[in-house]
């Protein structure tokens, strides 16, 4: 948590939780609530680059 990452065509984001159902090399990008937030999203495949920060997770 707390790691900064650059997501291709999305921008820079900071990890705020570990997502209990996310396994392996996957990320979950929160875009808001409702149908409008889901427009244009699905299984996105792109480059995610670690920038800095983060630490051990207590899971």
URFENHU-V822498 format. One record per residue. N is the residue number from 1. RES is the residue in one small letter. PHI is phi in whole degrees, 0 to 359 (* if undefined). PSI is psi as a letter, one per 20 degrees, with the letter a starting at -180 (* if undefined). Layout:
N/RES/PHI/PSI
N/RES/PHI/PSI
//
This chain:
1/x/*/q
2/x/88/i
3/x/285/p
4/x/266/p
5/x/226/q
6/x/255/p
7/x/254/p
8/x/308/p
9/x/63/j
10/x/239/g
11/x/124/a
12/x/274/p
13/x/225/r
14/x/241/p
15/x/294/p
16/x/247/i
17/x/204/r
18/x/256/i
19/x/55/n
20/x/304/h
21/x/256/j
22/x/269/p
23/x/236/q
24/x/77/b
25/x/271/m
26/x/227/q
27/x/230/q
28/x/235/o
29/x/257/o
30/x/284/p
31/x/244/j
32/x/120/a
33/x/248/q
34/x/86/r
35/x/296/h
36/x/299/h
37/x/291/h
38/x/271/i
39/x/304/p
40/x/79/j
41/x/252/q
42/x/193/c
43/x/271/n
44/x/284/p
45/x/238/o
46/x/195/a
47/x/271/p
48/x/239/p
49/x/244/p
50/x/291/p
51/x/254/g
52/x/186/r
53/x/79/a
54/x/89/r
55/x/186/a
56/x/288/q
57/x/264/q
58/x/274/j
59/x/291/*
//
